[in-house]
Amino acid sequence: MTTVGIIGLGYVGLPLAVELAAAGCEVVAVDIEHRRVQMLQEGRSYVEDVPSERLAQLRSRIRAGTSYAPLAEAEAVIVCVPTPLTANREPELGPLLDSARALSGVLRAGQLVVLESTTFPGTTRERLAPLLEESGLAAGTDFNLAFSPERVDPGRTDFTLANTPKVVGGLTEACLRRAVQLYEMVCERVVAVSSPEVAEMSKLLENIFRSVNIALVNEMAMLTDRMGIDIWEVVEAASTKPYGFMRFEPGPGMGGHCLPVDPFYLSWRAREFDMSTEFIELAGKINQQMPYHCVAKAQRALNDAGLAVRGARIAVLGVSYKPGVGDLRESPALKIIDLLGELGGDVVYHDPHVPQLPERGMRSVDLEEAVHGADLALIVTAHPGVDHELAVRGARVVLDLRGVLRDEGAGNVVRL
């Protein structure tokens, strides 16, 4: 039986651990959060994509703990730790570097180490390899090293770990072969590339492509708002073209780990090569401004109803970054809530996937309670199963940032 270690048991690491266990591997799972470890030991999941029932069935093959020592038993170790941004929008590699140092203390000859955490080109070779070599072992000679970008889309069921092609780049040909063999156990198609840098850059390109196009349609939304043109009708019309156009929809901003973060990773790295990625940075700036545009739109909607934000009862519908999940990472809804609160709004929220926002001292309230008598209902994230028409009947004004009420003829609905 193959033994595989996984460092980091979040939205990437836990589903990977489960799929490897289902494929017959023994998984040594490591995380610094005691709560996660305890839940795994009890067979309880904290990630929507992993049902607790399935995790419980595989619990005997997943050993969870906070110690790195058991990783010495593994033939392969996959690193899935967070790679966020600092307050200055620069790469925060602290969790990755800390895990690399800890892993170097137990690394043994013949092991394969794969980094899945999204980062800038050169991280695997220039930052990870030297730290692992503090073990006294040489990368590419004594142990294998590779990079394989995660492509997890939380809440998605049509494309999963199994049927989403897996890109892999190894430090050497031998490293590449080992990594390909590892992922072939759980992935239907593995795409081998020539180096870790190609694999690292491919992940950034994927997400920057989306970031740029989302920024484009968001900027179009701001312009059409001033021109009195329905951006949703524009998108629908453009989408009828059978070639040369890919549909992107406007919204309150970008969330999740990847889209709001990856462009800044590449921009930061590009400066080391005396280049300014102005196009990429502009897209990031536009998307960062969308919550402010949405709050300004809310102010105007209230003003047109003879109301001010200060003292207004405002119901925010949906606070996670995407429909169907409770993931709050970089969610624009949080910024919108903060801005409305700073303006004096009495803000409540409803989200069936996010029961509370402890840092803001808020709890999700019942939908009917949230919208009944509200001066403004703000649809930020359109979760499936939520009756948004109830907001039309219960709130004085509804600001639809997701286009879910386009066919609603009510006069109290304002769209992005």
C-alpha positions in Angstrom: 0.0 0.0 0.0 1.3 3.4 -1.0 1.7 5.9 1.9 1.2 9.6 1.0 1.6 12.5 3.3 -0.4 15.7 3.0 0.5 19.0 4.7 -2.4 21.4 5.0 -6.0 20.1 5.2 -8.1 22.9 3.8 -10.1 23.2 0.6 -7.3 21.6 -1.3 -5.6 19.2 1.0 -8.7 17.5 2.5 -10.4 16.5 -0.8 -7.0 15.2 -2.0 -6.5 13.2 1.1 -10.0 11.6 0.7 -9.4 10.7 -3.0 -6.0 9.2 -2.3 -7.5 7.1 0.5 -10.3 6.0 -1.8 -7.7 4.9 -4.3 -6.2 2.6 -1.7 -3.4 4.8 -0.2 -2.7 5.2 3.4 -2.7 9.0 4.1 -0.7 10.8 6.7 -2.4 14.1 7.1 -0.8 17.0 8.9 -2.3 20.4 9.9 -1.4 22.9 12.6 -5.0 23.6 13.4 -6.0 21.2 16.3 -9.7 21.6 15.5 -9.3 20.3 12.0 -7.3 17.3 13.2 -9.8 16.5 15.9 -12.7 16.6 13.4 -10.8 14.3 11.0 -10.1 11.9 13.7 -13.8 11.8 14.5 -14.7 11.4 10.8 -16.4 14.8 10.5 -15.8 17.1 7.5 -15.5 20.9 7.6 -15.3 21.2 3.8 -18.5 21.2 1.7 -17.1 19.1 -1.1 -16.3 16.3 1.3 -19.4 14.7 2.9 -18.8 13.5 6.4 -20.3 10.1 5.5 -17.6 9.6 2.9 -14.8 10.8 5.2 -16.0 8.5 8.0 -15.9 5.5 5.6 -12.3 6.2 4.8 -11.2 7.3 8.3 -9.2 4.1 8.8 -6.9 5.1 5.9 -6.3 8.7 7.0 -4.1 9.4 10.0 -4.5 13.0 11.1 -2.1 14.9 13.4 -0.1 18.0 14.0 3.3 16.3 14.1 5.5 16.1 11.0 7.3 13.0 12.3 5.0 10.5 10.7 5.7 12.0 7.2 9.0 10.1 7.3 7.0 7.0 6.5 5.5 8.4 3.3 6.7 7.7 -0.2 5.3 11.1 -1.3 4.5 14.3 0.5 2.1 16.9 -1.0 2.2 20.4 0.4 -1.1 22.2 0.3 -0.6 25.1 2.7 -2.1 28.6 2.2 -0.2 31.2 0.2 -2.1 34.5 1.0 -1.1 38.1 0.5 0.3 40.6 3.1 -1.6 43.8 3.9 0.6 45.4 1.3 -0.6 42.9 -1.4 2.7 41.1 -1.5 3.2 37.3 -1.3 3.1 35.8 2.2 5.1 32.7 2.0 5.4 32.2 5.8 3.2 29.1 6.0 4.9 27.5 3.0 8.4 28.2 4.3 7.5 27.1 7.8 6.2 23.8 6.5 9.3 23.3 4.3 11.6 23.8 7.3 9.5 21.3 9.4 9.5 18.8 6.5 13.2 19.0 6.1 13.6 17.7 9.6 12.0 14.4 8.7 12.7 14.2 5.0 14.5 11.0 3.9 16.2 9.8 0.7 13.9 8.5 -2.0 10.9 10.5 -1.1 8.8 12.7 -3.5 7.7 16.2 -2.5 5.1 18.0 -4.5 4.0 21.6 -3.9 0.4 22.4 -4.8 0.1 25.8 -3.2 -0.4 28.6 -5.8 2.7 30.8 -6.0 4.9 32.7 -8.3 7.2 31.0 -10.9 10.5 30.0 -9.3 9.2 29.2 -5.8 9.6 25.4 -6.1 13.2 25.6 -7.4 14.5 28.8 -5.6 12.6 28.8 -2.3 11.3 25.3 -1.5 14.3 23.2 -2.7 17.0 25.1 -0.6 14.9 24.7 2.6 14.3 21.0 2.0 18.0 20.6 1.2 18.8 21.7 4.8 18.1 18.0 5.5 21.4 17.2 3.9 19.7 15.7 0.9 20.0 17.1 -2.7 16.8 17.9 -4.6 16.5 16.0 -7.8 19.2 13.6 -6.7 18.4 12.3 -3.2 14.8 13.1 -3.3 12.3 14.1 -6.0 10.6 17.5 -6.2 7.7 18.7 -8.4 5.0 21.3 -8.6 1.4 20.6 -9.5 -1.1 23.5 -9.3 -4.4 22.8 -7.5 -7.5 23.3 -9.6 -10.1 23.0 -7.0 -13.3 24.9 -7.5 -15.3 24.6 -4.3 -18.9 23.5 -4.7 -18.4 22.3 -8.3 -19.6 18.8 -9.2 -19.1 18.7 -12.9 -15.4 19.1 -12.7 -13.7 17.3 -9.8 -10.2 16.2 -8.9 -10.7 13.1 -10.9 -11.8 14.5 -14.3 -9.9 17.9 -14.2 -6.6 17.5 -16.0 -3.6 17.7 -13.6 -0.6 19.8 -14.7 2.7 18.5 -13.3 6.3 19.9 -13.7 9.3 18.2 -12.1 12.7 19.4 -11.2 14.2 16.6 -13.3 12.8 14.0 -15.6 12.9 11.5 -12.8 11.0 13.9 -10.5 8.4 14.3 -13.2 7.9 10.6 -13.7 7.4 10.1 -10.0 4.9 12.9 -9.7 2.9 11.7 -12.8 2.7 8.2 -11.4 1.4 9.7 -8.1 -1.4 11.7 -9.6 -2.4 9.0 -12.1 -3.8 7.1 -9.1 -6.6 9.8 -8.7 -6.6 11.8 -11.9 -7.9 10.6 -15.3 -5.5 12.8 -17.2 -2.1 14.1 -16.1 -0.4 16.8 -18.2 3.4 16.7 -17.9 5.2 20.0 -18.6 8.9 20.7 -18.9 9.6 22.4 -15.5 8.1 23.5 -12.2 8.2 27.1 -13.5 5.9 26.2 -16.5 3.5 24.6 -14.1 3.6 27.5 -11.7 3.0 30.0 -14.5 0.2 28.0 -16.0 -1.8 28.3 -12.8 -1.3 32.1 -12.7 -2.3 32.4 -16.4 -5.5 30.5 -15.8 -6.6 32.7 -13.0 -5.3 36.0 -14.4 -7.3 35.3 -17.6 -10.4 35.2 -15.5 -9.4 38.2 -13.4 -8.8 40.3 -16.5 -12.1 39.3 -18.2 -14.1 39.8 -15.0 -12.5 43.3 -14.6 -13.4 44.1 -18.2 -17.1 43.2 -17.7 -17.1 45.0 -14.4 -15.8 48.2 -15.9 -18.4 47.8 -18.7 -21.0 47.5 -15.9 -19.9 50.8 -14.4 -20.0 52.5 -17.8 -23.4 51.1 -18.8 -24.7 52.2 -15.4 -23.9 55.8 -16.2 -25.2 55.4 -19.8 -28.5 53.9 -18.7 -27.9 50.6 -20.6 -28.7 47.2 -19.1 -25.3 45.3 -18.8 -27.1 42.0 -18.4 -28.9 42.4 -21.7 -25.5 43.4 -23.3 -23.9 40.2 -22.0 -26.8 38.1 -23.2 -26.6 39.6 -26.7 -22.8 39.3 -26.9 -23.0 35.6 -25.7 -25.0 34.7 -28.8 -21.8 34.9 -30.9 -20.7 31.3 -31.5 -17.0 32.1 -31.7 -14.4 34.5 -30.4 -16.4 35.4 -27.2 -16.5 33.9 -23.7 -19.2 34.9 -21.4 -18.2 36.7 -18.1 -20.7 38.3 -15.8 -20.3 41.4 -13.7 -20.6 41.3 -9.9 -19.6 42.9 -6.6 -15.9 41.8 -6.9 -13.8 38.6 -6.8 -13.4 36.2 -3.9 -11.8 32.9 -3.1 -8.1 32.3 -2.6 -7.0 32.3 -6.2 -8.6 35.1 -8.3 -8.0 38.0 -6.0 -4.5 36.8 -5.1 -2.7 35.3 -8.1 -2.4 38.5 -10.2 -0.5 40.1 -7.3 1.9 37.1 -7.1 2.9 37.5 -10.7 3.1 41.3 -10.5 5.4 41.1 -7.5 7.6 38.5 -9.2 7.7 40.6 -12.5 9.2 43.5 -10.6 12.3 41.4 -9.9 12.7 41.2 -13.7 12.4 45.0 -14.1 9.0 44.7 -15.7 5.7 46.2 -14.7 2.6 44.1 -15.5 0.3 47.1 -15.9 -2.5 45.3 -17.6 -2.7 42.6 -14.9 -2.4 45.2 -12.1 -5.2 47.3 -13.7 -7.5 44.4 -13.7 -6.8 43.8 -10.0 -7.5 47.4 -9.2 -10.8 47.4 -11.1 -12.0 44.3 -9.3 -10.9 45.7 -5.9 -13.0 48.8 -6.6 -16.2 46.9 -7.3 -17.4 46.8 -3.6 -17.1 50.6 -3.4 -19.1 50.9 -6.7 -21.8 48.6 -5.3 -22.0 50.6 -2.0 -22.3 53.9 -4.0 -25.0 52.2 -6.0 -26.8 51.3 -2.8 -26.5 54.9 -1.6 -28.1 56.1 -4.8 -30.9 53.5 -4.6 -31.7 54.5 -1.0 -31.5 58.2 -1.9 -34.0 57.7 -4.8 -36.4 56.3 -2.2 -35.9 59.3 0.0 -33.7 57.5 2.5 -30.1 57.8 3.7 -27.7 54.9 4.5 -27.4 56.1 8.1 -30.1 54.5 10.1 -31.4 52.4 7.2 -32.1 48.7 7.8 -30.1 46.8 5.2 -30.3 43.1 4.5 -27.3 41.5 2.8 -28.2 38.3 1.1 -25.2 36.0 0.6 -21.8 36.6 2.2 -19.7 33.8 0.9 -17.6 34.5 -2.2 -19.6 32.1 -4.5 -22.9 30.4 -4.7 -23.5 27.1 -2.9 -20.5 27.2 -0.5 -19.6 28.8 2.8 -16.1 29.9 1.7 -15.4 33.5 2.9 -11.9 33.9 1.6 -11.6 37.4 0.0 -15.4 37.6 -0.2 -16.5 41.1 -1.5 -19.6 40.8 0.7 -17.4 41.4 3.8 -16.1 44.6 2.4 -19.6 45.7 1.4 -20.9 45.0 5.0 -18.0 47.0 6.5 -18.5 50.0 4.2 -22.2 50.1 4.8 -21.6 49.8 8.6 -19.1 52.7 8.4 -21.8 54.8 6.7 -24.2 54.1 9.6 -26.3 51.4 8.1 -28.0 48.9 10.3 -26.8 45.7 8.5 -28.0 42.2 8.9 -27.3 39.2 6.7 -28.8 35.9 5.5 -26.6 33.1 4.3 -27.6 29.4 4.7 -23.9 28.4 4.3 -22.4 30.9 6.7 -24.1 30.7 10.1 -22.0 33.4 11.7 -19.3 36.1 11.2 -17.6 36.1 14.6 -15.1 38.9 13.8 -18.1 41.2 13.0 -20.3 39.9 15.8 -23.0 38.9 13.3 -25.1 35.8 12.8 -27.2 34.8 9.8 -30.9 35.6 10.4 -33.9 33.9 8.8 -34.5 35.2 5.2 -38.0 36.4 5.9 -36.8 38.2 9.1 -33.9 39.8 7.2 -36.0 41.2 4.3 -39.3 42.0 6.1 -39.4 45.8 6.6 -35.8 46.3 5.3 -35.1 49.6 3.6 -32.7 47.8 1.2 -32.1 44.2 0.4 -28.7 43.7 -1.3 -28.2 40.5 -3.3 -24.5 39.9 -3.1 -24.2 36.2 -3.5 -27.1 34.3 -5.1 -27.2 31.0 -3.4 -29.3 28.3 -5.0 -32.5 27.6 -3.1 -32.8 31.1 -1.6 -36.1 32.7 -2.5 -34.9 36.1 -3.7 -38.4 37.1 -4.8 -39.2 37.2 -1.1 -36.9 40.2 -0.9 -38.9 41.9 -3.6 -42.1 41.5 -1.5 -40.5 42.3 1.8 -38.0 45.1 1.2 -38.6 48.7 0.2 -35.7 48.6 -2.4 -33.8 45.6 -3.8 -30.3 46.0 -5.3 -29.5 43.0 -7.4 -25.8 42.6 -7.9 -26.1 39.2 -9.5 -28.8 39.6 -12.2 -31.1 37.0 -10.5 -34.1 39.2 -10.7 -33.7 40.3 -14.3 -37.1 39.0 -15.2 -38.8 40.5 -12.2 -40.9 43.4 -13.3 -41.2 45.0 -9.8 -40.5 48.7 -9.6 -38.4 48.4 -6.5 -35.7 46.3 -8.1 -32.4 48.1 -9.0 -29.8 46.1 -10.9 -26.0 46.5 -11.1 
